[in-house]
């Protein structure tokens, strides 16, 4: 395990815990709409440096961590008889297609706009967060990040040509797959069917959470300029 990234991951956990408290504070103050300003900053950063919003600021990702921890502990004790990385089930097929994320995005935007146009005052962001947490109790977290989250859909588009991100050194990568298992967003893949021993990171899907770099036993993953 790359111990030099332990401190980075600890700092990330402190930062995202702080923003969970900010999120809760805005809800309590009735000013949750201010969160969109923070997301706008994350969107600008994503266009250059990757999805730091997802890995470092997003309350959904931070609150999913203890759920994932519990599932990993339970699956370690009981085995993995159910499909998925931690014993949770795979999503239904009708919720797995590429169109699903855009349906969620349209519904989310429609609900957000209705607050201004129709005076509809439902707490859209807290409801979305609650829905995410309920779903990942039963379905693998990777599904939410890569197939459903409306924030993730927008950030994936914005970060498609980012200049910086997580990269895998092909000279050091042995293809052990540890990084792929550690990734919470299914952003790491074999380079090709013929070269399954090597991995690559799709930066538009990467949450820049450094989980892969921390898990890599060969120090093959770093944050830097994307080639």
Buried (B, 14 or more C-beta within 10 A) or exposed (E): BBEEBEEBBEEBBEBBBEBBEBBEEBBEEEEBEEBEEBBEEBBEBBBEBBBBBBBBBBBBBBBBBEBBEEBEEEBEEEEEEBEBBBBBEEBEEEBEEEEBBEEBBEEBEEBBEBBEEEEEEEEBBBEBBEBBBEBBEEBBBBBBBBBBBBBBBBBBEBBEEBEBBBBBEEEEBEBBEBBBEBBBBBBBBBBEEEEEEBBBBBBBBBBBBBBBBBBBEBBBBBBEEBE
